[in-house]
Amino acid sequence: MDIKEQQYRDTYHTSLEQIRQKRKRDPLFRPADLENLIETELINEGNDWVGRGELFHITQKARIAAYEVALEEWMQDNDTKK
């Protein structure tokens, strides 16, 4: 596995676990908050005015993917509770 794959994988798993833990520990954290995090990351991804580099972009893509998966899990959890 090369450094890019490792960076993506590490960032993805860390970000996903952070959101899962935040859901457990923070009763005020809501799906809308996670949606806002996703939107912020998407905006940041599009604001490449400094030329952040390939590893930065990989990190952003992994974080966005993890947040989207976490949101989907959350929605499925809510559906199964109904």
Backbone as XML, in Angstrom:
<?xml version="1.0"?>
<chain id="A" units="angstrom">
  <residue number="1" name="MET">
    <atom name="N" x="0.847" y="-1.175" z="0.000"/>
    <atom name="CA" x="0.000" y="0.000" z="0.000"/>
    <atom name="C" x="0.898" y="1.246" z="0.000"/>
  </residue>
  <residue number="2" name="ASP">
    <atom name="N" x="0.569" y="2.180" z="-0.871"/>
    <atom name="CA" x="1.397" y="3.379" z="-0.924"/>
    <atom name="C" x="0.930" y="4.427" z="0.091"/>
  </residue>
  <residue number="3" name="ILE">
    <atom name="N" x="1.675" y="5.490" z="0.190"/>
    <atom name="CA" x="1.415" y="6.527" z="1.208"/>
    <atom name="C" x="0.046" y="7.178" z="1.006"/>
  </residue>
  <residue number="4" name="LYS">
    <atom name="N" x="-0.376" y="7.331" z="-0.238"/>
    <atom name="CA" x="-1.676" y="7.960" z="-0.505"/>
    <atom name="C" x="-2.831" y="7.083" z="-0.014"/>
  </residue>
  <residue number="5" name="GLU">
    <atom name="N" x="-2.739" y="5.798" z="-0.317"/>
    <atom name="CA" x="-3.774" y="4.879" z="0.159"/>
    <atom name="C" x="-3.804" y="4.827" z="1.678"/>
  </residue>
  <residue number="6" name="GLN">
    <atom name="N" x="-2.640" y="4.792" z="2.280"/>
    <atom name="CA" x="-2.545" y="4.739" z="3.744"/>
    <atom name="C" x="-3.119" y="6.003" z="4.375"/>
  </residue>
  <residue number="7" name="GLN">
    <atom name="N" x="-2.806" y="7.153" z="3.779"/>
    <atom name="CA" x="-3.335" y="8.431" z="4.287"/>
    <atom name="C" x="-4.859" y="8.437" z="4.218"/>
  </residue>
  <residue number="8" name="TYR">
    <atom name="N" x="-5.403" y="8.000" z="3.076"/>
    <atom name="CA" x="-6.859" y="7.972" z="2.915"/>
    <atom name="C" x="-7.477" y="7.037" z="3.954"/>
  </residue>
  <residue number="9" name="ARG">
    <atom name="N" x="-6.943" y="5.848" z="4.031"/>
    <atom name="CA" x="-7.494" y="4.834" z="4.937"/>
    <atom name="C" x="-7.444" y="5.292" z="6.394"/>
  </residue>
  <residue number="10" name="ASP">
    <atom name="N" x="-6.305" y="5.826" z="6.806"/>
    <atom name="CA" x="-6.159" y="6.288" z="8.193"/>
    <atom name="C" x="-7.120" y="7.424" z="8.505"/>
  </residue>
  <residue number="11" name="THR">
    <atom name="N" x="-7.194" y="8.391" z="7.600"/>
    <atom name="CA" x="-8.079" y="9.541" z="7.816"/>
    <atom name="C" x="-9.538" y="9.099" z="7.841"/>
  </residue>
  <residue number="12" name="TYR">
    <atom name="N" x="-9.917" y="8.231" z="6.922"/>
    <atom name="CA" x="-11.288" y="7.746" z="6.852"/>
    <atom name="C" x="-11.693" y="7.064" z="8.157"/>
  </residue>
  <residue number="13" name="HIS">
    <atom name="N" x="-10.886" y="6.111" z="8.597"/>
    <atom name="CA" x="-11.234" y="5.358" z="9.803"/>
    <atom name="C" x="-11.227" y="6.249" z="11.052"/>
  </residue>
  <residue number="14" name="THR">
    <atom name="N" x="-10.274" y="7.138" z="11.147"/>
    <atom name="CA" x="-10.213" y="8.053" z="12.292"/>
    <atom name="C" x="-11.427" y="8.979" z="12.308"/>
  </residue>
  <residue number="15" name="SER">
    <atom name="N" x="-11.760" y="9.547" z="11.170"/>
    <atom name="CA" x="-12.897" y="10.472" z="11.084"/>
    <atom name="C" x="-14.216" y="9.773" z="11.390"/>
  </residue>
  <residue number="16" name="LEU">
    <atom name="N" x="-14.384" y="8.572" z="10.858"/>
    <atom name="CA" x="-15.606" y="7.818" z="11.115"/>
    <atom name="C" x="-15.744" y="7.496" z="12.605"/>
  </residue>
  <residue number="17" name="GLU">
    <atom name="N" x="-14.675" y="7.073" z="13.210"/>
    <atom name="CA" x="-14.711" y="6.745" z="14.640"/>
    <atom name="C" x="-14.965" y="7.996" z="15.489"/>
  </residue>
  <residue number="18" name="GLN">
    <atom name="N" x="-14.391" y="9.124" z="15.104"/>
    <atom name="CA" x="-14.619" y="10.368" z="15.852"/>
    <atom name="C" x="-16.101" y="10.747" z="15.845"/>
  </residue>
  <residue number="19" name="ILE">
    <atom name="N" x="-16.737" y="10.623" z="14.700"/>
    <atom name="CA" x="-18.162" y="10.959" z="14.616"/>
    <atom name="C" x="-19.003" y="9.963" z="15.411"/>
  </residue>
  <residue number="20" name="ARG">
    <atom name="N" x="-18.665" y="8.702" z="15.326"/>
    <atom name="CA" x="-19.405" y="7.700" z="16.111"/>
    <atom name="C" x="-19.289" y="7.980" z="17.600"/>
  </residue>
  <residue number="21" name="GLN">
    <atom name="N" x="-18.118" y="8.337" z="18.057"/>
    <atom name="CA" x="-17.911" y="8.649" z="19.475"/>
    <atom name="C" x="-18.646" y="9.924" z="19.864"/>
  </residue>
  <residue number="22" name="LYS">
    <atom name="N" x="-18.625" y="10.913" z="18.980"/>
    <atom name="CA" x="-19.335" y="12.161" z="19.270"/>
    <atom name="C" x="-20.831" y="11.902" z="19.416"/>
  </residue>
  <residue number="23" name="ARG">
    <atom name="N" x="-21.380" y="11.051" z="18.588"/>
    <atom name="CA" x="-22.804" y="10.695" z="18.710"/>
    <atom name="C" x="-23.102" y="10.087" z="20.069"/>
  </residue>
  <residue number="24" name="LYS">
    <atom name="N" x="-22.216" y="9.232" z="20.534"/>
    <atom name="CA" x="-22.441" y="8.561" z="21.820"/>
    <atom name="C" x="-22.313" y="9.513" z="22.997"/>
  </residue>
  <residue number="25" name="ARG">
    <atom name="N" x="-21.387" y="10.428" z="22.918"/>
    <atom name="CA" x="-21.031" y="11.256" z="24.076"/>
    <atom name="C" x="-21.712" y="12.616" z="24.130"/>
  </residue>
  <residue number="26" name="ASP">
    <atom name="N" x="-22.175" y="13.113" z="22.999"/>
    <atom name="CA" x="-22.723" y="14.462" z="22.956"/>
    <atom name="C" x="-24.211" y="14.404" z="22.608"/>
  </residue>
  <residue number="27" name="PRO">
    <atom name="N" x="-25.083" y="14.543" z="23.616"/>
    <atom name="CA" x="-26.520" y="14.444" z="23.354"/>
    <atom name="C" x="-27.062" y="15.607" z="22.514"/>
  </residue>
  <residue number="28" name="LEU">
    <atom name="N" x="-26.290" y="16.674" z="22.399"/>
    <atom name="CA" x="-26.738" y="17.818" z="21.606"/>
    <atom name="C" x="-26.318" y="17.721" z="20.137"/>
  </residue>
  <residue number="29" name="PHE">
    <atom name="N" x="-25.475" y="16.772" z="19.814"/>
    <atom name="CA" x="-25.019" y="16.576" z="18.437"/>
    <atom name="C" x="-26.142" y="15.932" z="17.638"/>
  </residue>
  <residue number="30" name="ARG">
    <atom name="N" x="-26.524" y="16.560" z="16.560"/>
    <atom name="CA" x="-27.657" y="16.124" z="15.752"/>
    <atom name="C" x="-27.227" y="15.855" z="14.312"/>
  </residue>
  <residue number="31" name="PRO">
    <atom name="N" x="-28.061" y="15.137" z="13.547"/>
    <atom name="CA" x="-27.738" y="14.902" z="12.135"/>
    <atom name="C" x="-27.490" y="16.199" z="11.361"/>
  </residue>
  <residue number="32" name="ALA">
    <atom name="N" x="-28.226" y="17.244" z="11.693"/>
    <atom name="CA" x="-28.023" y="18.526" z="11.011"/>
    <atom name="C" x="-26.612" y="19.060" z="11.252"/>
  </residue>
  <residue number="33" name="ASP">
    <atom name="N" x="-26.059" y="18.804" z="12.424"/>
    <atom name="CA" x="-24.685" y="19.227" z="12.711"/>
    <atom name="C" x="-23.697" y="18.484" z="11.819"/>
  </residue>
  <residue number="34" name="LEU">
    <atom name="N" x="-23.942" y="17.203" z="11.631"/>
    <atom name="CA" x="-23.079" y="16.408" z="10.768"/>
    <atom name="C" x="-23.236" y="16.852" z="9.312"/>
  </residue>
  <residue number="35" name="GLU">
    <atom name="N" x="-24.449" y="17.160" z="8.911"/>
    <atom name="CA" x="-24.665" y="17.679" z="7.557"/>
    <atom name="C" x="-23.899" y="18.982" z="7.356"/>
  </residue>
  <residue number="36" name="ASN">
    <atom name="N" x="-23.871" y="19.828" z="8.372"/>
    <atom name="CA" x="-23.106" y="21.073" z="8.293"/>
    <atom name="C" x="-21.604" y="20.806" z="8.177"/>
  </residue>
  <residue number="37" name="LEU">
    <atom name="N" x="-21.121" y="19.798" z="8.894"/>
    <atom name="CA" x="-19.705" y="19.424" z="8.773"/>
    <atom name="C" x="-19.380" y="18.973" z="7.354"/>
  </residue>
  <residue number="38" name="ILE">
    <atom name="N" x="-20.256" y="18.177" z="6.770"/>
    <atom name="CA" x="-20.049" y="17.719" z="5.396"/>
    <atom name="C" x="-20.016" y="18.906" z="4.447"/>
  </residue>
  <residue number="39" name="GLU">
    <atom name="N" x="-20.967" y="19.801" z="4.598"/>
    <atom name="CA" x="-21.021" y="20.976" z="3.727"/>
    <atom name="C" x="-19.765" y="21.832" z="3.864"/>
  </residue>
  <residue number="40" name="THR">
    <atom name="N" x="-19.300" y="22.011" z="5.081"/>
    <atom name="CA" x="-18.084" y="22.786" z="5.313"/>
    <atom name="C" x="-16.884" y="22.127" z="4.637"/>
  </residue>
  <residue number="41" name="GLU">
    <atom name="N" x="-16.774" y="20.817" z="4.762"/>
    <atom name="CA" x="-15.663" y="20.101" z="4.126"/>
    <atom name="C" x="-15.739" y="20.214" z="2.604"/>
  </residue>
  <residue number="42" name="LEU">
    <atom name="N" x="-16.947" y="20.149" z="2.054"/>
    <atom name="CA" x="-17.103" y="20.289" z="0.602"/>
    <atom name="C" x="-16.696" y="21.684" z="0.137"/>
  </residue>
  <residue number="43" name="ILE">
    <atom name="N" x="-17.053" y="22.686" z="0.912"/>
    <atom name="CA" x="-16.648" y="24.055" z="0.583"/>
    <atom name="C" x="-15.131" y="24.179" z="0.662"/>
  </residue>
  <residue number="44" name="ASN">
    <atom name="N" x="-14.546" y="23.652" z="1.729"/>
    <atom name="CA" x="-13.091" y="23.705" z="1.878"/>
    <atom name="C" x="-12.384" y="22.982" z="0.741"/>
  </residue>
  <residue number="45" name="GLU">
    <atom name="N" x="-12.966" y="21.874" z="0.306"/>
    <atom name="CA" x="-12.378" y="21.119" z="-0.797"/>
    <atom name="C" x="-12.346" y="21.963" z="-2.071"/>
  </residue>
  <residue number="46" name="GLY">
    <atom name="N" x="-13.383" y="22.754" z="-2.278"/>
    <atom name="CA" x="-13.457" y="23.593" z="-3.466"/>
    <atom name="C" x="-12.638" y="24.866" z="-3.388"/>
  </residue>
  <residue number="47" name="ASN">
    <atom name="N" x="-12.193" y="25.223" z="-2.218"/>
    <atom name="CA" x="-11.412" y="26.451" z="-2.018"/>
    <atom name="C" x="-9.918" y="26.176" z="-2.078"/>
  </residue>
  <residue number="48" name="ASP">
    <atom name="N" x="-9.448" y="25.692" z="-3.188"/>
    <atom name="CA" x="-8.026" y="25.348" z="-3.314"/>
    <atom name="C" x="-7.225" y="26.534" z="-3.837"/>
  </residue>
  <residue number="49" name="TRP">
    <atom name="N" x="-7.366" y="27.657" z="-3.190"/>
    <atom name="CA" x="-6.677" y="28.852" z="-3.650"/>
    <atom name="C" x="-5.214" y="28.890" z="-3.237"/>
  </residue>
  <residue number="50" name="VAL">
    <atom name="N" x="-4.783" y="28.026" z="-2.364"/>
    <atom name="CA" x="-3.397" y="28.028" z="-1.898"/>
    <atom name="C" x="-2.596" y="26.900" z="-2.542"/>
  </residue>
  <residue number="51" name="GLY">
    <atom name="N" x="-3.244" y="25.967" z="-3.193"/>
    <atom name="CA" x="-2.536" y="24.818" z="-3.751"/>
    <atom name="C" x="-2.064" y="23.912" z="-2.639"/>
  </residue>
  <residue number="52" name="ARG">
    <atom name="N" x="-2.981" y="23.287" z="-1.956"/>
    <atom name="CA" x="-2.697" y="22.555" z="-0.725"/>
    <atom name="C" x="-1.927" y="21.259" z="-0.926"/>
  </residue>
  <residue number="53" name="GLY">
    <atom name="N" x="-1.963" y="20.709" z="-2.087"/>
    <atom name="CA" x="-1.210" y="19.490" z="-2.330"/>
    <atom name="C" x="-2.082" y="18.248" z="-2.334"/>
  </residue>
  <residue number="54" name="GLU">
    <atom name="N" x="-1.528" y="17.212" z="-2.916"/>
    <atom name="CA" x="-2.277" y="15.979" z="-3.130"/>
    <atom name="C" x="-2.666" y="15.282" z="-1.829"/>
  </residue>
  <residue number="55" name="LEU">
    <atom name="N" x="-1.785" y="15.227" z="-0.856"/>
    <atom name="CA" x="-2.123" y="14.559" z="0.410"/>
    <atom name="C" x="-3.237" y="15.282" z="1.147"/>
  </residue>
  <residue number="56" name="PHE">
    <atom name="N" x="-3.252" y="16.605" z="1.067"/>
    <atom name="CA" x="-4.330" y="17.365" z="1.692"/>
    <atom name="C" x="-5.666" y="17.005" z="1.041"/>
  </residue>
  <residue number="57" name="HIS">
    <atom name="N" x="-5.668" y="16.920" z="-0.292"/>
    <atom name="CA" x="-6.902" y="16.570" z="-0.999"/>
    <atom name="C" x="-7.362" y="15.159" z="-0.652"/>
  </residue>
  <residue number="58" name="ILE">
    <atom name="N" x="-6.430" y="14.258" z="-0.531"/>
    <atom name="CA" x="-6.766" y="12.884" z="-0.144"/>
    <atom name="C" x="-7.397" y="12.868" z="1.240"/>
  </residue>
  <residue number="59" name="THR">
    <atom name="N" x="-6.829" y="13.635" z="2.151"/>
    <atom name="CA" x="-7.355" y="13.728" z="3.512"/>
    <atom name="C" x="-8.775" y="14.283" z="3.506"/>
  </residue>
  <residue number="60" name="GLN">
    <atom name="N" x="-9.008" y="15.325" z="2.724"/>
    <atom name="CA" x="-10.347" y="15.917" z="2.650"/>
    <atom name="C" x="-11.359" y="14.940" z="2.083"/>
  </residue>
  <residue number="61" name="LYS">
    <atom name="N" x="-10.989" y="14.246" z="1.014"/>
    <atom name="CA" x="-11.903" y="13.275" z="0.404"/>
    <atom name="C" x="-12.243" y="12.155" z="1.382"/>
  </residue>
  <residue number="62" name="ALA">
    <atom name="N" x="-11.257" y="11.699" z="2.135"/>
    <atom name="CA" x="-11.495" y="10.634" z="3.119"/>
    <atom name="C" x="-12.414" y="11.120" z="4.227"/>
  </residue>
  <residue number="63" name="ARG">
    <atom name="N" x="-12.190" y="12.340" z="4.693"/>
    <atom name="CA" x="-13.028" y="12.893" z="5.757"/>
    <atom name="C" x="-14.475" y="13.038" z="5.289"/>
  </residue>
  <residue number="64" name="ILE">
    <atom name="N" x="-14.664" y="13.543" z="4.077"/>
    <atom name="CA" x="-16.015" y="13.702" z="3.537"/>
    <atom name="C" x="-16.698" y="12.342" z="3.411"/>
  </residue>
  <residue number="65" name="ALA">
    <atom name="N" x="-15.976" y="11.372" z="2.884"/>
    <atom name="CA" x="-16.549" y="10.025" z="2.731"/>
    <atom name="C" x="-16.948" y="9.444" z="4.083"/>
  </residue>
  <residue number="66" name="ALA">
    <atom name="N" x="-16.100" y="9.613" z="5.077"/>
    <atom name="CA" x="-16.405" y="9.087" z="6.414"/>
    <atom name="C" x="-17.625" y="9.775" z="7.006"/>
  </residue>
  <residue number="67" name="TYR">
    <atom name="N" x="-17.710" y="11.079" z="6.860"/>
    <atom name="CA" x="-18.854" y="11.810" z="7.389"/>
    <atom name="C" x="-20.142" y="11.374" z="6.691"/>
  </residue>
  <residue number="68" name="GLU">
    <atom name="N" x="-20.075" y="11.164" z="5.376"/>
    <atom name="CA" x="-21.263" y="10.734" z="4.647"/>
    <atom name="C" x="-21.714" y="9.336" z="5.093"/>
  </residue>
  <residue number="69" name="VAL">
    <atom name="N" x="-20.763" y="8.444" z="5.322"/>
    <atom name="CA" x="-21.100" y="7.109" z="5.816"/>
    <atom name="C" x="-21.705" y="7.206" z="7.216"/>
  </residue>
  <residue number="70" name="ALA">
    <atom name="N" x="-21.125" y="8.035" z="8.063"/>
    <atom name="CA" x="-21.648" y="8.213" z="9.423"/>
    <atom name="C" x="-23.073" y="8.756" z="9.388"/>
  </residue>
  <residue number="71" name="LEU">
    <atom name="N" x="-23.339" y="9.683" z="8.489"/>
    <atom name="CA" x="-24.691" y="10.237" z="8.367"/>
    <atom name="C" x="-25.663" y="9.166" z="7.893"/>
  </residue>
  <residue number="72" name="GLU">
    <atom name="N" x="-25.246" y="8.359" z="6.939"/>
    <atom name="CA" x="-26.101" y="7.269" z="6.455"/>
    <atom name="C" x="-26.390" y="6.268" z="7.568"/>
  </residue>
  <residue number="73" name="GLU">
    <atom name="N" x="-25.375" y="5.925" z="8.347"/>
    <atom name="CA" x="-25.581" y="5.027" z="9.495"/>
    <atom name="C" x="-26.599" y="5.623" z="10.457"/>
  </residue>
  <residue number="74" name="TRP">
    <atom name="N" x="-26.477" y="6.900" z="10.717"/>
    <atom name="CA" x="-27.365" y="7.592" z="11.644"/>
    <atom name="C" x="-28.803" y="7.536" z="11.145"/>
  </residue>
  <residue number="75" name="MET">
    <atom name="N" x="-28.969" y="7.793" z="9.849"/>
    <atom name="CA" x="-30.315" y="7.767" z="9.276"/>
    <atom name="C" x="-30.892" y="6.353" z="9.343"/>
  </residue>
  <residue number="76" name="GLN">
    <atom name="N" x="-30.069" y="5.347" z="9.087"/>
    <atom name="CA" x="-30.546" y="3.968" z="9.181"/>
    <atom name="C" x="-30.906" y="3.610" z="10.616"/>
  </residue>
  <residue number="77" name="ASP">
    <atom name="N" x="-30.116" y="4.084" z="11.581"/>
    <atom name="CA" x="-30.430" y="3.860" z="12.988"/>
    <atom name="C" x="-31.783" y="4.471" z="13.339"/>
  </residue>
  <residue number="78" name="ASN">
    <atom name="N" x="-32.029" y="5.669" z="12.847"/>
    <atom name="CA" x="-33.303" y="6.337" z="13.120"/>
    <atom name="C" x="-34.459" y="5.604" z="12.467"/>
  </residue>
  <residue number="79" name="ASP">
    <atom name="N" x="-34.235" y="5.052" z="11.269"/>
    <atom name="CA" x="-35.296" y="4.304" z="10.585"/>
    <atom name="C" x="-35.642" y="3.014" z="11.317"/>
  </residue>
  <residue number="80" name="THR">
    <atom name="N" x="-34.643" y="2.352" z="11.869"/>
    <atom name="CA" x="-34.905" y="1.090" z="12.551"/>
    <atom name="C" x="-35.572" y="1.295" z="13.910"/>
  </residue>
  <residue number="81" name="LYS">
    <atom name="N" x="-35.461" y="2.493" z="14.451"/>
    <atom name="CA" x="-36.084" y="2.786" z="15.750"/>
    <atom name="C" x="-37.563" y="3.137" z="15.614"/>
  </residue>
  <residue number="82" name="LYS">
    <atom name="N" x="-38.011" y="3.380" z="14.389"/>
    <atom name="CA" x="-39.415" y="3.760" z="14.173"/>
    <atom name="C" x="-40.317" y="2.571" z="14.198"/>
  </residue>
</chain>
